[in-house]
Amino acid sequence: MPEYKASELIGATGSVTRRIDIVDAKQAADGTIQIRVEDSMGNAYWTELDGDISID
């Protein structure tokens, strides 16, 4: 990985690949689904189930 200065990273884009376990889910009246995940880095958070998430 190349070395960056913090100021060089502002505005940059990228992607993150992590393994997640879904621990809870809610469906809204409009059909959208929110899932609570725990990731391989030990973080837990809510996110929308969309095309950016692949479930095995």
Secondary structure by P-SEA (a helix, b strand, c coil): cccccccccccccbbbbbbbbbcccccccccbbbbbbbcccbbbbbbccccccccc
